[in-house]
Every structure is written in structure tokens, then in C-alpha cells.
Amino acid sequence: MITTEEIKALRGETGLSIMECQKALEKAEGDKNKAIEILREKGVEIAAKKSSSRNLGAGVVVSYIHTGETVGVMLELLCETDFVAKNPEFKSVARDIGMHIAAMSPGDVSELLEQPFIKDPSKKISDLINNTVQKFGERTEIGQFVRFSVN
């Protein structure tokens, strides 16, 4: 039997809905790591279903200036609606990706998507995007970014 505490813990770690977390834990027979993998796979499937025919008509532009003010990033994270774009959690994902770009200096979006996320190396940036698609139910993509450095 899956406990409420287990569901809450998984929800706290993934940010996904209670029902999704409960279903994943049930499918994984209570194994948290298996449930996380199930949710990750489901996120990839959901992202694939959000075909390129869906219009990216909204998004945010975020800036990140690293401590010491010698490295900065501007990033465009696109989504379908203003409702999602204005969500603080969506903006937080954009800021995290900006911080990652400042630290890892990827050459382009495709290279960025394959890099391990600096805050959690068990995830790639593409996993972060897929989780965002799963959480908000909208197609989400990195539009463009630029990294500035005085060095």
C-alpha cells in the first residue's frame, strides 16, 4: 500500500500532480527510484506528443548574472500560452537553465539539451524540458540564448 507520505515526497521531488505520483508509485510497487524513472519516461512520451504543429505563442526572456558579474546569460524559453509563461515555476525553470548556461557554456541549443543539469547531474537539460511539458501540458522549447563573458 502506497502511503500519503510517499506520494507527497515524490510530488515534492518532481513537482508533478498527486495522481501522477500515486500512479507511478503503484506501478513501481512503492520503489521511489523506479517511480521517478517511470515519470521520466512518461515525460518523454508526453513531450513527443506535443507535436511541432502546436504554436509556441508565448514564453519568457530571463537573464542570469553570475556572482562576480563577469558572466551573464539571456535565454528565451517558449511555451504555448501566457498562462504558463507567467507561472513562477515556469520562470524558475528558465532561470535554472540560464544558470546552467552560465556555468557550462554550451555552443548551441542541441548541445545544451544533452548536457547533464548542474543542479542534478542525473538529469539532462532535455529531461528538465520534458518535465516542464509534463507538468504544464504545453509544448515547451528553448528558443535562443546568448552567453556573455568578460574573460
Contacts in CASP RR format, 6 or more apart in sequence:
PFRMAT RR
TARGET T0000
AUTHOR 0000-0000-0000
METHOD contacts of the structure
MODEL  1
MITTEEIKALRGETGLSIMECQKALEKAEGDKNKAIEILREKGVEIAAKK
SSSRNLGAGVVVSYIHTGETVGVMLELLCETDFVAKNPEFKSVARDIGMH
IAAMSPGDVSELLEQPFIKDPSKKISDLINNTVQKFGERTEIGQFVRFSV
N
2 22 0 8 1.000
2 25 0 8 1.000
2 26 0 8 1.000
2 30 0 8 1.000
6 25 0 8 1.000
6 30 0 8 1.000
6 32 0 8 1.000
7 18 0 8 1.000
7 21 0 8 1.000
7 22 0 8 1.000
7 25 0 8 1.000
9 32 0 8 1.000
10 16 0 8 1.000
10 21 0 8 1.000
10 24 0 8 1.000
10 25 0 8 1.000
10 32 0 8 1.000
10 35 0 8 1.000
10 36 0 8 1.000
11 17 0 8 1.000
11 18 0 8 1.000
11 21 0 8 1.000
13 36 0 8 1.000
14 21 0 8 1.000
14 36 0 8 1.000
14 39 0 8 1.000
14 131 0 8 1.000
15 135 0 8 1.000
16 39 0 8 1.000
16 131 0 8 1.000
16 134 0 8 1.000
16 135 0 8 1.000
20 39 0 8 1.000
20 42 0 8 1.000
20 134 0 8 1.000
21 35 0 8 1.000
21 39 0 8 1.000
24 35 0 8 1.000
24 36 0 8 1.000
24 38 0 8 1.000
24 39 0 8 1.000
24 42 0 8 1.000
25 32 0 8 1.000
25 35 0 8 1.000
27 34 0 8 1.000
27 35 0 8 1.000
27 38 0 8 1.000
28 34 0 8 1.000
28 35 0 8 1.000
28 37 0 8 1.000
28 38 0 8 1.000
39 134 0 8 1.000
40 127 0 8 1.000
40 130 0 8 1.000
40 131 0 8 1.000
42 134 0 8 1.000
43 130 0 8 1.000
43 131 0 8 1.000
43 133 0 8 1.000
43 134 0 8 1.000
44 130 0 8 1.000
46 130 0 8 1.000
46 133 0 8 1.000
46 134 0 8 1.000
46 137 0 8 1.000
47 129 0 8 1.000
47 130 0 8 1.000
47 133 0 8 1.000
47 134 0 8 1.000
47 139 0 8 1.000
50 133 0 8 1.000
50 137 0 8 1.000
50 138 0 8 1.000
50 139 0 8 1.000
50 140 0 8 1.000
51 139 0 8 1.000
52 139 0 8 1.000
54 80 0 8 1.000
54 138 0 8 1.000
54 139 0 8 1.000
55 80 0 8 1.000
56 78 0 8 1.000
56 79 0 8 1.000
56 80 0 8 1.000
56 139 0 8 1.000
56 141 0 8 1.000
57 78 0 8 1.000
57 79 0 8 1.000
57 80 0 8 1.000
57 81 0 8 1.000
58 78 0 8 1.000
58 79 0 8 1.000
58 80 0 8 1.000
58 81 0 8 1.000
58 82 0 8 1.000
58 84 0 8 1.000
58 85 0 8 1.000
59 76 0 8 1.000
59 77 0 8 1.000
59 78 0 8 1.000
59 79 0 8 1.000
59 82 0 8 1.000
59 84 0 8 1.000
59 85 0 8 1.000
59 90 0 8 1.000
60 76 0 8 1.000
60 77 0 8 1.000
60 85 0 8 1.000
60 90 0 8 1.000
60 91 0 8 1.000
60 94 0 8 1.000
61 74 0 8 1.000
61 75 0 8 1.000
61 76 0 8 1.000
62 74 0 8 1.000
62 75 0 8 1.000
62 77 0 8 1.000
62 91 0 8 1.000
62 94 0 8 1.000
62 95 0 8 1.000
62 98 0 8 1.000
63 72 0 8 1.000
63 73 0 8 1.000
63 74 0 8 1.000
63 75 0 8 1.000
64 72 0 8 1.000
64 73 0 8 1.000
64 75 0 8 1.000
64 95 0 8 1.000
64 98 0 8 1.000
64 99 0 8 1.000
64 101 0 8 1.000
64 102 0 8 1.000
65 71 0 8 1.000
65 72 0 8 1.000
66 72 0 8 1.000
66 99 0 8 1.000
66 102 0 8 1.000
66 103 0 8 1.000
70 149 0 8 1.000
70 150 0 8 1.000
70 151 0 8 1.000
71 102 0 8 1.000
71 147 0 8 1.000
71 148 0 8 1.000
71 149 0 8 1.000
71 150 0 8 1.000
71 151 0 8 1.000
72 102 0 8 1.000
72 147 0 8 1.000
72 148 0 8 1.000
72 149 0 8 1.000
73 98 0 8 1.000
73 99 0 8 1.000
73 101 0 8 1.000
73 102 0 8 1.000
73 145 0 8 1.000
73 146 0 8 1.000
73 147 0 8 1.000
73 148 0 8 1.000
74 145 0 8 1.000
74 146 0 8 1.000
75 94 0 8 1.000
75 97 0 8 1.000
75 98 0 8 1.000
75 101 0 8 1.000
75 142 0 8 1.000
75 144 0 8 1.000
75 145 0 8 1.000
76 142 0 8 1.000
76 143 0 8 1.000
76 144 0 8 1.000
76 145 0 8 1.000
77 90 0 8 1.000
77 93 0 8 1.000
77 94 0 8 1.000
77 97 0 8 1.000
77 140 0 8 1.000
77 141 0 8 1.000
77 142 0 8 1.000
77 143 0 8 1.000
78 140 0 8 1.000
78 141 0 8 1.000
78 142 0 8 1.000
78 143 0 8 1.000
79 85 0 8 1.000
79 90 0 8 1.000
79 136 0 8 1.000
79 138 0 8 1.000
79 139 0 8 1.000
79 140 0 8 1.000
80 138 0 8 1.000
80 139 0 8 1.000
81 138 0 8 1.000
84 90 0 8 1.000
84 136 0 8 1.000
84 137 0 8 1.000
84 138 0 8 1.000
84 140 0 8 1.000
87 136 0 8 1.000
89 135 0 8 1.000
90 132 0 8 1.000
90 136 0 8 1.000
93 128 0 8 1.000
93 132 0 8 1.000
96 117 0 8 1.000
96 119 0 8 1.000
96 128 0 8 1.000
97 112 0 8 1.000
97 125 0 8 1.000
97 128 0 8 1.000
97 142 0 8 1.000
97 145 0 8 1.000
98 145 0 8 1.000
99 118 0 8 1.000
99 119 0 8 1.000
100 112 0 8 1.000
100 115 0 8 1.000
100 117 0 8 1.000
100 118 0 8 1.000
100 119 0 8 1.000
100 125 0 8 1.000
101 112 0 8 1.000
101 145 0 8 1.000
101 147 0 8 1.000
102 147 0 8 1.000
103 118 0 8 1.000
104 112 0 8 1.000
104 115 0 8 1.000
104 118 0 8 1.000
105 147 0 8 1.000
105 149 0 8 1.000
106 112 0 8 1.000
106 115 0 8 1.000
109 142 0 8 1.000
109 143 0 8 1.000
109 144 0 8 1.000
109 145 0 8 1.000
112 125 0 8 1.000
112 142 0 8 1.000
112 145 0 8 1.000
113 124 0 8 1.000
113 125 0 8 1.000
113 126 0 8 1.000
113 129 0 8 1.000
113 142 0 8 1.000
114 124 0 8 1.000
114 125 0 8 1.000
114 126 0 8 1.000
115 124 0 8 1.000
115 125 0 8 1.000
116 122 0 8 1.000
116 123 0 8 1.000
116 124 0 8 1.000
117 123 0 8 1.000
117 124 0 8 1.000
117 125 0 8 1.000
117 127 0 8 1.000
117 128 0 8 1.000
123 131 0 8 1.000
129 140 0 8 1.000
129 141 0 8 1.000
129 142 0 8 1.000
132 140 0 8 1.000
133 139 0 8 1.000
133 140 0 8 1.000
END
